[in-house]
Amino acid sequence: MRHSLSGSDWTVTGWYRNQWRFTRSMELDKMLIPAVPSIPGTVPGAIQADLLAAGLLDDPFVGMNSLRGEWVNNREWFCDKRFRVPQE
């Protein structure tokens, strides 16, 4: 049996480089907060499109807005989806 993982029921979270590897701050013993909190995402898709839909990125096709979005490439992005697999 095959299940499609495509859809708009994903979440996307952005982290500073390697920050996701640690669950707690060694200095403060607190949970680390991602650089970009979880937002709705779509697969297949693009992180930039998800950020644009969430209002976190200006339209890159207007003026020089594409330069303001260069930070997106300097994050590590995690795409998550919850689903159930039937026992059979």
Secondary structure per residue as TSV (DSSP state, phi and psi in degrees):
chain	resnum	aa	ss	phi	psi
A	1	M	-	360.0	135.5
A	2	R	-	-110.0	145.6
A	3	H	-	-126.8	132.2
A	4	S	-	-80.5	133.9
A	5	L	-	-96.7	0.3
A	6	S	-	-68.3	153.7
A	7	G	E	146.2	177.3
A	8	S	E	-105.6	22.3
A	9	D	E	-105.9	33.0
A	10	W	E	-98.9	163.2
A	11	T	E	-121.6	149.0
A	12	V	E	-123.7	130.7
A	13	T	E	-130.0	136.3
A	14	G	E	-110.5	133.2
A	15	W	E	-121.8	151.6
A	16	Y	S	-65.6	157.8
A	17	R	T	-53.0	127.7
A	18	N	T	64.5	-1.1
A	19	Q	G	-64.3	-34.2
A	20	W	G	-65.1	-18.6
A	21	R	G	-68.1	-21.2
A	22	F	-	-111.2	132.8
A	23	T	S	-88.6	-23.3
A	24	R	B	-135.2	150.5
A	25	S	-	-72.3	128.5
A	26	M	T	-66.8	-35.2
A	27	E	T	-75.4	-41.5
A	28	L	T	-105.7	-9.9
A	29	D	-	52.8	44.3
A	30	K	-	-124.2	155.1
A	31	M	B	-64.1	138.9
A	32	L	-	-78.8	144.4
A	33	I	-	-102.6	131.3
A	34	P	-	-65.7	155.5
A	35	A	S	-63.9	-36.8
A	36	V	E	-126.0	112.1
A	37	P	E	-60.5	162.7
A	38	S	E	-58.5	132.3
A	39	I	E	-129.9	160.6
A	40	P	E	-62.7	143.6
A	41	G	E	-136.7	164.4
A	42	T	E	-128.3	136.9
A	43	V	E	-128.7	129.2
A	44	P	S	-70.9	154.2
A	45	G	S	-179.3	-156.9
A	46	A	-	-141.7	140.5
A	47	I	H	-56.2	-42.1
A	48	Q	H	-59.5	-39.9
A	49	A	H	-66.1	-38.8
A	50	D	H	-65.8	-42.0
A	51	L	H	-66.0	-39.1
A	52	L	H	-62.7	-45.5
A	53	A	H	-64.5	-30.8
A	54	A	T	-84.6	-3.1
A	55	G	T	79.0	16.7
A	56	L	S	-98.2	-2.3
A	57	L	S	-140.5	134.8
A	58	D	-	-75.2	152.8
A	59	D	-	-57.7	114.4
A	60	P	T	-69.6	-10.1
A	61	F	T	-94.2	8.8
A	62	V	S	-113.3	122.3
A	63	G	T	52.4	-131.3
A	64	M	T	-101.5	20.5
A	65	N	H	-58.7	-26.2
A	66	S	H	-60.4	-30.4
A	67	L	H	-68.4	-32.9
A	68	R	H	-71.4	-14.7
A	69	G	T	-98.9	7.5
A	70	E	G	-66.7	-19.6
A	71	W	G	-63.4	-24.2
A	72	V	G	-58.9	-38.0
A	73	N	G	-72.6	-11.6
A	74	N	G	-102.5	24.0
A	75	R	S	-123.7	157.5
A	76	E	E	-104.0	123.9
A	77	W	E	-105.8	134.5
A	78	F	E	-115.3	130.2
A	79	C	E	-110.3	124.2
A	80	D	E	-123.5	145.6
A	81	K	-	-146.2	137.4
A	82	R	-	-101.7	136.3
A	83	F	-	-155.4	162.1
A	84	R	-	-110.6	141.7
A	85	V	-	-108.5	122.0
A	86	P	-	-59.6	148.3
A	87	Q	-	-64.9	-28.8
A	88	E	-	-70.8	360.0
